[in-house]
Amino acid sequence: MNAVSRIVEETGSGRVEIFPLAVEPDFLFGLFRLLFENHWHEIVFGPCVQGAVFEIAVDAAPKKVSIFDGYLTVDFGKWHFHVCIGENKGGPRNPTPAGLAAHRRTARAELYRNLSPEGTPRSWGLRLFNGGGEQQITVFLPNPLLTPEMKPARPPDFARLALWDKLRERCLGLAPDPLDRTAKGFPCSG
């Protein structure tokens, strides 16, 4: 467990506090099973890159969360997604070249919180990046500044930090942070 965070300036996001996570496949698989089997109704997820954000919310739990040839699969029945979190070997007739396998695989995983210019948190989540530094997925966690319907919450509902607190404890060994309860305003402002 690495409970040391760092604050970076990200183009388009502003100040982001990053809490690095392990990238071992067993750890990531367990984390995604927890999120998608137990908290599917609380999270929003998808790629979040400059110029595009997919904010996917689902109406039911996935039918299956599995891993094969390094790829995590979260299957909702009519649709599914894959994220390469482990060793991708390919097939006997078409093995994956080592450089491509390293590019595909998660090389960086992190819990994060976006900070306002005043230093108060305004959004919380989990991000994975591949070996090429490209984002694979973001899981947006419940936000006390928004209702479950994504409307501004006035006043903030700090009970919506329960999943963030649970992940901080499970992944980083950290207790809830009083700083999180100072959030105010609208999460996308400033």
N, C-alpha and C positions, 0 to 999 in steps of 0.2 A: 504494500500500500504506500502510495506517495501522496501525502496530504499537503505538500507544498504547492501553493498556487503562484501564478504570475499574471500580471496585468499587461495586456498588449493593446495597441491601437490597430484596429482593423478597418480598412477602407470600406465604407458603407455601413459598418456596424458600430463604429466608435470604440469606446473602451470596453474590453472584454476580459473578465477574470477567468482564467483557465486552470482547471484541476486535472492534471494528467492521470489517465487510467492505464491499467495493464492492457496489453493487446493479445494475450494468449487466447487461443480459440475457446478453450473451456470457460474462461472467465466471461468473454463476450457472449458466448452462447447462453450461459446462465443468466446474464444480464438481459439479453433480448427475450429469453423465455419469461423472466419475471415481468418485464414491461408489457409484452404482447399477450401473455396468457392471463395475467392478473390485473393489469392496468390499461388494457386496450381502450376502455371507455373514457379514460382521463387524458390520453396523449393525442397529439397531432404530430405527424411525421412526414418526411419526404426530403428530397434534396433541397438545399438552400445555397444557391450560388449567385454570383453577380448576374442580375438580369432575369432570374427565375427562382421562384419559391413555390414548392408544391406543399400545401398544407392539407394533408389527408387525415380525415377522421373517419372511423369505421363504426358501423352499427351493430357489429357482433364480433365476438372473439374469433381469432383465426382457427381454422379447422386443424392446422398442424404447424408446428415450428420445428424445423429439422435442419440437419447439416449433412451435406454430401460433397465430397471432393473440395472441401474448403469453403463451400458456399452455404451460408445461412439462408434458409428459405422460410418465409412467413407466408403461409398459404391461406387465403380467405375464401377459397372455393372458385369463384368466377375469375379471380385475379390473385396474383401473388407478386412478391418481390424477392430478389436475391442480393446478398451482400457478401463479398469474399472476405471472410474473417480468418481463414486458415490456409493450409498448404493446398494449392490447386495443381494437381498433377496432370489432368487431362486423361484421355483414354490411351490404351496400348498402341493404337494406330495413329493417334494424334496427341502426343504428349505436349504439355504446356512448356514452352521454353522458360528457363529459369528467370530471365529478365522480365518476361511478361508476368510470370507467377508472382514475382516480387512487386511488380507495379500494381497488380490487382488486389493484393492482400492488404488488409487494414494494417497501417504502420503507426497510426496515431489515433488514440481514443481519448475523449475528455468530457468531463462535466464542465459546464460553463455557465456564467451569468453575465449578461450585458449590464453595464453600469451607465447611469445617467451622467451628465457632466458634473453633477454634484457628488457623485460617487455612490449613489444609492442604487441597488439592483432594480432592474425593470423587466428582465426576462431570464428564464432558466432552461437549461436543456442538456442534451447529450449529443456529441458529434463524433463521427468516424471519418477518417481520411485514409486514402490508399497510399501505396508506396510512391506514387507520383505527386503526392500532396493535394490530390483532387478530393473534394468532399464526396463521400459515399452516401451518407444519410445524416439528417438531423432529427432528433426526437425532441419536440417542444413539450416541456412539462407544464402542468397546470400553473397558471399565473394568477397571483392574488389581485392583480390590477384588472383582470378580466373575469367576467362570468363564464360559466361553461358554454354559453351561447356566443362568446367572444365579444360581448358588449362591455364598456367600461364599468368596473365595479366601484361603487362609491357607497361606503368606504371600502378600502381594500379588504378582501377576504383571506386573511393569512392562514386559514385552515387549508387553503389550496396549495400550501407549501409542503404538505405531508409527504408527497412522493419525493420531492427534492431532498427533504430531510432524511427520508429512508435511504435514498441512494448515497447521500453523503456519509451516512453511518455504515452502510454495507460496503461501499467501494473505497472509502477513504478513512474510515474509522473516526469521523468527525461528528460532533454533536451539532444540533441546530445552531445557526449563526444569528445572533440578534440583528446583525446588519440587514438580513433578509426582511425583517419585519419593519424596516424603515422605508420600504418601497412606497412610492406615491406617484400620482400622475397617470399618464397614458404610456404604455410600454414602448410605443414606436416614436415618441416625441423626443426631441433634443438629443 
